[in-house]
Amino acid sequence: MLERVPEPALNRAARTLLDLRLTSESTTKEERKDLVHIMIQEVGVDVEIKRVLWVKARPDYEPLFSILDGMRHDADRRFWIERLEA
């Protein structure tokens, strides 16, 4: 019997994003929404200024978020979106 070797989380996350890129033109808004729900666990929003402050990725997708530019990781596993000054 063959045993399945666990795939590293970063590889799974990258494959998901590449699949999304290839199919984004043919996916519905609902399908894209479902993907966001798969990848993101929580979102912090400043309602007053209507801006997303941070996201908490699901554990399998944390490695992917950790390599994104403009994201700062904290001890609570949140990825803060660094604000670009104009």
C-alpha positions in Angstrom: 0.0 0.0 0.0 1.3 3.4 -0.9 1.4 6.1 1.8 0.8 9.7 1.0 3.7 12.0 1.9 2.4 15.2 3.5 2.9 18.2 1.2 4.5 21.2 2.8 2.0 24.0 3.6 3.8 26.6 1.5 3.6 24.3 -1.6 -0.2 23.8 -1.0 -0.7 27.6 -0.6 1.3 28.4 -3.7 -0.5 25.9 -5.8 -3.8 27.3 -4.6 -2.8 30.8 -5.7 -1.4 29.6 -9.0 -4.7 27.7 -9.6 -6.6 30.9 -8.8 -4.5 33.0 -11.2 -5.1 30.5 -14.0 -8.9 30.3 -13.4 -9.6 33.8 -12.1 -11.1 34.9 -15.4 -13.6 32.0 -15.4 -14.5 31.9 -11.7 -17.6 33.5 -10.3 -17.6 36.1 -7.5 -19.0 33.4 -5.2 -16.1 31.0 -6.0 -13.5 33.8 -5.3 -15.3 34.5 -2.0 -15.1 30.8 -1.1 -11.4 30.8 -1.7 -10.9 33.8 0.6 -12.8 31.9 3.3 -10.5 29.0 2.8 -7.3 31.1 3.2 -8.3 33.7 5.8 -9.5 33.0 9.3 -10.1 36.6 10.6 -10.0 40.1 9.4 -9.4 43.3 11.4 -11.1 46.4 10.0 -11.1 50.1 11.0 -14.8 50.8 10.2 -14.3 54.6 10.6 -11.8 54.9 7.9 -13.0 51.9 5.9 -9.7 50.1 5.8 -8.6 46.5 6.4 -5.8 46.6 9.1 -4.8 43.0 9.4 -5.7 39.4 8.4 -5.2 36.2 10.2 -4.5 33.4 7.7 -5.5 29.8 8.3 -2.4 27.9 9.4 -1.7 26.2 6.1 -1.6 29.6 4.4 0.6 31.5 7.0 3.9 30.7 5.2 2.5 32.3 2.0 1.4 35.5 3.9 4.7 35.7 5.6 6.6 36.2 2.3 4.2 38.9 1.0 5.6 42.4 0.8 3.8 45.0 3.0 2.8 42.5 5.7 4.1 42.5 9.2 3.5 39.4 11.4 2.8 39.7 15.1 2.8 37.3 18.1 -1.0 36.7 17.7 -0.5 35.3 14.1 -2.0 38.4 12.5 -0.5 39.9 9.4 -0.7 43.7 9.6 -1.0 45.5 6.3 1.6 48.2 6.2 0.2 51.5 5.1 1.9 53.1 2.2 2.4 56.9 2.7 1.6 59.0 -0.3 
